[in-house]
Amino acid sequence: MAQPKIVIPFYSTYGTNHAVALEAAKAAEAAGAEVRLRRFAETAPMAVVEGQEAWKAQYDKMQDIPEVTLDDMDWGDGYYFIFPTRYGSAPSQVRSFIDMMGGIWNEGKLVNKAVTASTSAGNVHGGQESTLLSFYFSVMHWGSVIVAPGYTDGSIFEAGGNPYGYSAKAGEFDEAGKAAVAHQAKRLVEITAKLAV
């Protein structure tokens, strides 16, 4: 069985989703995958980013991580998307990249690739479930295979019980969350290995 290639593209404004992405990458590598950690390009005007000290600090902190490209998506056998919710959906930085994937989608390069996702919001009812569900609509258009964690491990319950993907209250990524993300990443690697045969 070939080593699964996993791309972990993430967007993080204040740091929660960056931490989730690092944990997912660590767990995926431990499960035997080759991993590319990538960040979505910042599309907000720099004047806006620099106008918020915490946002600018997080932006600067991630500069050593390459931006995700279409080549990364072509390379990967599976993907773990991680991003915050914005009004119950993915942020514009993520949607902008997805909107540019038409070429590789049209060439069938996303078919049968495994996909999972995690999100965060300012509060537990801030659109976490709708964000993941609406993101998975795009995944279905690609012909990819959704690998939600479901209730496949006790860690899912301990971290709040979201069967669509781990979701956090912003700034509160704790040990229970880390365990749930590790399980979700491991599950992604296992399913990706089966699909990529």
JOFEN-V370535 format. One record per backbone hydrogen bond with DSSP energy under -1.0 kcal/mol. NH is the residue of the N-H (numbers start at 1). CO is the residue of the C=O. Records with the same first field share a line. If there is no record, write none. Layout:
NH->CO / CO
This chain:
6->34
7->78
8->36
10->38
11->82
19->15
20->16
21->17
22->18
23->19
24->20
25->21
26->22
27->23
28->24
29->25
30->26
31->27
32->29
33->28
34->4
36->6
38->8
39->66
40->10
48->45
49->45
50->46
52->49
56->52
57->53
58->54
59->55
60->56
61->57
62->58
63->60
65->62
68->39
73->69
74->70
75->71
76->72
77->5
78->5
79->114
80->7
81->116
82->9
83->118
85->120
86->89
95->91
96->92
97->93
98->94
99->95
100->97
101->98
105->101
106->102
107->103
108->105
109->104
112->143
113->110
114->77
115->145
116->79
118->81
119->166
121->168
126->123
131->127
132->128
133->129
134->130
135->131
136->132
139->135
140->136
141->137
142->138
144->139
145->113
147->115
150->163
152->149
156->153
158->154
159->155
160->157
161->156
168->119
170->121
172->169
174->172
178->174
179->175
180->176
181->177
182->178
183->179
184->180
185->181
186->182
187->183
188->184
189->185
190->186
191->187
192->188
193->189
194->190
195->191
196->192
